[in-house]
Structures are given as structure tokens and as C-alpha cells.
Amino acid sequence: MTYTVEIEQSGRGGTIRYVENGEALSFDWEFAMDGADVFVPAAEQWDTFCAGRNAGWAKGRRSDILERVAAEVREQKAKCSTVTIDDTWIHFAF
């Protein structure tokens, strides 16, 4: 399975696009006091979030996708950060 993570910045935040086999799912992000946060839906909202974005392929795969996003963002932009995946965000502490 091939995937990419694209990071776009506009001011103090932007969009992160997780693209898998030509299909995309986007998340907003912004700088925080000690790093950056990527906003993600809670586990109980994940499937509804995916359905509302024509991403049925991502239903039931929250953990897998968020781990990939976190690893790739860290590799591309925040190599020295500590990463935490919580209920509603991925936090990168610098």
C-alpha cells in the first residue's frame, strides 16, 4: 500500500493531506506554544468524519492512518520533536 503525506502552511497553520492510492483525507494543523498540533476527530467520530469527506476507504483505520501521519510529519518537519497522539490531536513538542 502506497501513501504520502503532504504538508501545506498558510500563516500559523495549514493542512496536512494523507493520500493513499490516489484518495485523500485532510487534517488542519497549527503552531502551539511548545510545538504544533494536528487536529483529528475522536475515535467515536472517525467513521462519520471519513464518510463526510468521501473517504469510506479510511473507516475503521484511525490508528493506522494517524500513526502514519505522525511519523511522516515528524520525518519531514519535526525530526527532534516528541510526538503524542491523543483523542483529538497529534501533538509535536519541540
Z-matrix of the N, CA and C atoms (Angstrom, degrees):
N
C 1 1.437
C 2 1.531 1 108.19
N 3 1.305 2 116.47 1 126.99
C 4 1.454 3 119.84 2 -179.81
C 5 1.527 4 110.02 3 -103.90
N 6 1.319 5 114.42 4 143.49
C 7 1.465 6 119.61 5 177.56
C 8 1.519 7 109.18 6 -150.26
N 9 1.328 8 114.66 7 158.81
C 10 1.453 9 121.61 8 173.35
C 11 1.518 10 108.13 9 -136.50
N 12 1.323 11 115.47 10 160.15
C 13 1.454 12 121.96 11 175.48
C 14 1.522 13 106.49 12 -126.62
N 15 1.324 14 115.53 13 120.93
C 16 1.462 15 121.97 14 -179.11
C 17 1.521 16 108.73 15 -109.20
N 18 1.325 17 116.23 16 132.49
C 19 1.459 18 121.26 17 -177.52
C 20 1.520 19 108.73 18 -115.80
N 21 1.317 20 116.33 19 122.53
C 22 1.457 21 122.24 20 177.74
C 23 1.519 22 108.23 21 -115.71
N 24 1.336 23 116.48 22 138.33
C 25 1.458 24 121.00 23 179.48
C 26 1.519 25 109.77 24 -119.91
N 27 1.327 26 114.77 25 138.20
C 28 1.450 27 122.47 26 174.52
C 29 1.522 28 106.56 27 -142.30
N 30 1.316 29 117.28 28 102.63
C 31 1.464 30 120.55 29 -176.63
C 32 1.511 31 110.86 30 70.30
N 33 1.349 32 116.41 31 -129.79
C 34 1.462 33 122.57 32 -176.85
C 35 1.529 34 113.60 33 -86.76
N 36 1.296 35 117.61 34 12.19
C 37 1.457 36 120.13 35 -178.80
C 38 1.510 37 110.69 36 -163.13
N 39 1.325 38 114.85 37 -154.69
C 40 1.453 39 119.26 38 179.82
C 41 1.510 40 111.85 39 163.06
N 42 1.322 41 114.49 40 -149.97
C 43 1.461 42 121.99 41 -175.90
C 44 1.517 43 109.71 42 -131.65
N 45 1.312 44 115.25 43 142.32
C 46 1.457 45 122.22 44 172.21
C 47 1.523 46 106.74 45 -116.04
N 48 1.325 47 115.17 46 126.38
C 49 1.465 48 120.53 47 179.21
C 50 1.518 49 109.09 48 -110.82
N 51 1.327 50 114.85 49 122.89
C 52 1.462 51 121.55 50 172.78
C 53 1.521 52 105.10 51 -95.87
N 54 1.327 53 117.20 52 119.65
C 55 1.465 54 122.20 53 -177.00
C 56 1.522 55 108.50 54 -118.36
N 57 1.325 56 114.96 55 124.60
C 58 1.464 57 121.23 56 -179.05
C 59 1.516 58 108.81 57 -132.04
N 60 1.312 59 116.29 58 120.98
C 61 1.469 60 121.36 59 179.09
C 62 1.526 61 112.27 60 50.14
N 63 1.327 62 116.75 61 41.16
C 64 1.454 63 121.92 62 177.26
C 65 1.518 64 115.65 63 83.45
N 66 1.315 65 118.10 64 -4.35
C 67 1.469 66 122.89 65 179.30
C 68 1.520 67 108.74 66 -104.95
N 69 1.343 68 117.70 67 142.43
C 70 1.465 69 120.27 68 -174.43
C 71 1.528 70 112.54 69 -124.04
N 72 1.320 71 113.84 70 152.45
C 73 1.456 72 123.58 71 173.96
C 74 1.523 73 106.45 72 -137.78
N 75 1.338 74 117.14 73 127.66
C 76 1.462 75 120.88 74 -174.04
C 77 1.522 76 112.47 75 -111.06
N 78 1.330 77 114.46 76 149.94
C 79 1.461 78 123.04 77 177.80
C 80 1.526 79 108.21 78 -135.20
N 81 1.319 80 116.89 79 143.60
C 82 1.456 81 121.42 80 175.36
C 83 1.517 82 109.62 81 -85.49
N 84 1.339 83 115.79 82 151.93
C 85 1.459 84 120.16 83 176.29
C 86 1.527 85 108.02 84 -142.50
N 87 1.333 86 115.02 85 159.73
C 88 1.460 87 120.53 86 173.93
C 89 1.521 88 110.01 87 -154.72
N 90 1.331 89 114.93 88 155.56
C 91 1.453 90 119.93 89 175.91
C 92 1.518 91 109.43 90 -67.38
N 93 1.336 92 116.65 91 145.41
C 94 1.467 93 123.59 92 177.77
C 95 1.527 94 107.84 93 -118.99
N 96 1.314 95 116.50 94 175.79
C 97 1.466 96 120.90 95 -179.01
C 98 1.532 97 111.93 96 -56.70
N 99 1.318 98 117.32 97 -37.65
C 100 1.461 99 120.27 98 -175.91
C 101 1.525 100 113.57 99 -118.74
N 102 1.328 101 117.15 100 16.63
C 103 1.452 102 119.02 101 -179.19
C 104 1.513 103 112.05 102 165.61
N 105 1.323 104 115.72 103 -125.69
C 106 1.460 105 121.43 104 179.90
C 107 1.528 106 109.13 105 -149.27
N 108 1.336 107 115.26 106 150.33
C 109 1.463 108 121.88 107 178.86
C 110 1.521 109 110.46 108 -124.26
N 111 1.325 110 115.86 109 135.68
C 112 1.463 111 122.78 110 172.02
C 113 1.521 112 105.47 111 -106.68
N 114 1.326 113 116.29 112 123.49
C 115 1.457 114 120.43 113 -176.99
C 116 1.522 115 110.07 114 -86.60
N 117 1.343 116 115.63 115 126.80
C 118 1.462 117 121.86 116 -177.57
C 119 1.528 118 109.18 117 -132.48
N 120 1.316 119 117.75 118 153.49
C 121 1.466 120 119.48 119 177.93
C 122 1.527 121 111.38 120 -73.04
N 123 1.314 122 115.13 121 148.76
C 124 1.460 123 121.11 122 175.57
C 125 1.531 124 109.28 123 -62.98
N 126 1.307 125 115.68 124 159.66
C 127 1.472 126 120.88 125 -176.42
C 128 1.528 127 112.40 126 -53.93
N 129 1.322 128 116.76 127 -41.55
C 130 1.469 129 119.59 128 -177.66
C 131 1.532 130 112.27 129 -72.83
N 132 1.315 131 118.24 130 -13.03
C 133 1.471 132 122.25 131 178.85
C 134 1.534 133 112.25 132 -104.23
N 135 1.313 134 117.31 133 -6.79
C 136 1.456 135 121.57 134 -172.27
C 137 1.528 136 113.40 135 -57.01
N 138 1.329 137 118.06 136 -52.67
C 139 1.460 138 120.36 137 -175.72
C 140 1.524 139 111.58 138 -63.43
N 141 1.320 140 118.17 139 -37.58
C 142 1.465 141 121.74 140 176.91
C 143 1.526 142 110.20 141 -66.40
N 144 1.334 143 116.68 142 -42.29
C 145 1.460 144 122.27 143 176.12
C 146 1.526 145 110.07 144 -56.63
N 147 1.318 146 117.03 145 -48.12
C 148 1.462 147 121.96 146 -179.39
C 149 1.529 148 111.25 147 -63.22
N 150 1.321 149 116.65 148 -45.81
C 151 1.466 150 120.59 149 -179.24
C 152 1.526 151 110.89 150 -61.42
N 153 1.324 152 117.15 151 -38.95
C 154 1.458 153 121.01 152 -179.83
C 155 1.515 154 113.75 153 -70.65
N 156 1.311 155 117.77 154 -9.67
C 157 1.465 156 122.40 155 -179.36
C 158 1.531 157 111.77 156 -118.76
N 159 1.328 158 115.77 157 21.49
C 160 1.472 159 120.95 158 -179.43
C 161 1.517 160 111.93 159 54.53
N 162 1.320 161 116.70 160 39.22
C 163 1.466 162 121.44 161 -178.63
C 164 1.524 163 110.02 162 -122.66
N 165 1.321 164 116.29 163 48.96
C 166 1.462 165 120.72 164 178.69
C 167 1.515 166 112.69 165 -55.73
N 168 1.319 167 116.76 166 -28.56
C 169 1.460 168 122.70 167 178.32
C 170 1.528 169 112.39 168 -60.92
N 171 1.346 170 117.45 169 -22.12
C 172 1.468 171 121.48 170 -177.51
C 173 1.529 172 113.46 171 -94.14
N 174 1.311 173 117.51 172 -5.27
C 175 1.474 174 119.97 173 -179.45
C 176 1.526 175 110.32 174 -59.87
N 177 1.334 176 115.36 175 137.69
C 178 1.458 177 121.02 176 177.75
C 179 1.519 178 113.96 177 75.47
N 180 1.333 179 117.92 178 7.85
C 181 1.461 180 120.98 179 -175.19
C 182 1.529 181 112.51 180 -122.22
N 183 1.330 182 117.45 181 25.84
C 184 1.462 183 122.00 182 -175.17
C 185 1.524 184 112.50 183 -54.64
N 186 1.300 185 117.19 184 -52.94
C 187 1.460 186 121.39 185 -175.88
C 188 1.520 187 111.10 186 -59.67
N 189 1.295 188 117.62 187 -47.93
C 190 1.460 189 122.93 188 -179.29
C 191 1.531 190 110.97 189 -59.97
N 192 1.315 191 116.81 190 -48.67
C 193 1.465 192 121.02 191 -177.76
C 194 1.520 193 111.29 192 -67.10
N 195 1.336 194 118.01 193 -44.39
C 196 1.459 195 119.87 194 -179.09
C 197 1.527 196 111.72 195 -66.26
N 198 1.310 197 117.76 196 -35.79
C 199 1.475 198 119.95 197 176.05
C 200 1.527 199 110.86 198 -64.69
N 201 1.321 200 117.09 199 -39.29
C 202 1.461 201 120.58 200 177.50
C 203 1.534 202 110.99 201 -65.96
N 204 1.341 203 116.25 202 -45.08
C 205 1.462 204 120.28 203 178.81
C 206 1.525 205 109.63 204 -60.06
N 207 1.315 206 117.26 205 -48.13
C 208 1.467 207 120.94 206 -178.97
C 209 1.523 208 111.43 207 -59.36
N 210 1.309 209 117.55 208 -46.06
C 211 1.464 210 121.16 209 -178.50
C 212 1.525 211 111.51 210 -64.81
N 213 1.305 212 116.75 211 -41.28
C 214 1.461 213 119.94 212 -176.88
C 215 1.527 214 112.06 213 -73.72
N 216 1.326 215 117.82 214 -39.16
C 217 1.464 216 120.12 215 176.36
C 218 1.525 217 109.48 216 -63.67
N 219 1.309 218 116.30 217 -42.43
C 220 1.474 219 119.79 218 178.24
C 221 1.523 220 110.00 219 -60.44
N 222 1.306 221 117.58 220 -44.72
C 223 1.464 222 121.68 221 -179.64
C 224 1.535 223 111.55 222 -63.53
N 225 1.321 224 116.99 223 -41.93
C 226 1.462 225 120.61 224 -175.49
C 227 1.525 226 113.78 225 -79.02
N 228 1.345 227 117.23 226 -38.19
C 229 1.468 228 119.72 227 -168.25
C 230 1.520 229 116.22 228 -129.10
N 231 1.312 230 118.86 229 -17.34
C 232 1.470 231 119.71 230 -169.94
C 233 1.519 232 111.60 231 -143.47
N 234 1.325 233 116.98 232 54.34
C 235 1.466 234 121.62 233 -173.96
C 236 1.521 235 114.28 234 -57.59
N 237 1.313 236 117.50 235 -31.18
C 238 1.470 237 120.62 236 -177.90
C 239 1.520 238 113.09 237 -95.00
N 240 1.310 239 117.74 238 8.82
C 241 1.467 240 120.47 239 -176.17
C 242 1.526 241 112.36 240 -84.35
N 243 1.318 242 114.16 241 159.85
C 244 1.457 243 122.53 242 169.47
C 245 1.520 244 106.15 243 -99.68
N 246 1.327 245 117.79 244 129.94
C 247 1.458 246 121.72 245 -174.59
C 248 1.519 247 110.32 246 -109.24
N 249 1.332 248 115.13 247 133.61
C 250 1.460 249 122.06 248 176.13
C 251 1.520 250 108.34 249 -129.39
N 252 1.334 251 117.10 250 130.93
C 253 1.460 252 121.56 251 174.73
C 254 1.519 253 106.92 252 -106.97
N 255 1.340 254 115.61 253 116.36
C 256 1.464 255 121.86 254 -179.27
C 257 1.525 256 110.00 255 -111.40
N 258 1.331 257 116.15 256 -168.98
C 259 1.459 258 120.86 257 -178.47
C 260 1.519 259 113.44 258 -61.05
N 261 1.330 260 117.98 259 -39.79
C 262 1.465 261 119.77 260 -172.98
C 263 1.527 262 114.38 261 -127.17
N 264 1.319 263 118.22 262 9.97
C 265 1.460 264 119.46 263 176.05
C 266 1.519 265 111.41 264 -161.25
N 267 1.331 266 112.81 265 163.41
C 268 1.455 267 122.24 266 167.08
C 269 1.525 268 104.11 267 -109.40
N 270 1.312 269 117.51 268 122.73
C 271 1.462 270 121.11 269 -177.10
C 272 1.521 271 109.93 270 -109.27
N 273 1.333 272 115.31 271 131.90
C 274 1.458 273 123.19 272 175.45
C 275 1.519 274 107.00 273 -111.61
N 276 1.318 275 118.00 274 110.43
C 277 1.467 276 122.51 275 179.33
C 278 1.515 277 108.79 276 -96.65
N 279 1.336 278 115.67 277 127.83
C 280 1.468 279 120.93 278 -179.63
C 281 1.512 280 110.27 279 -95.88
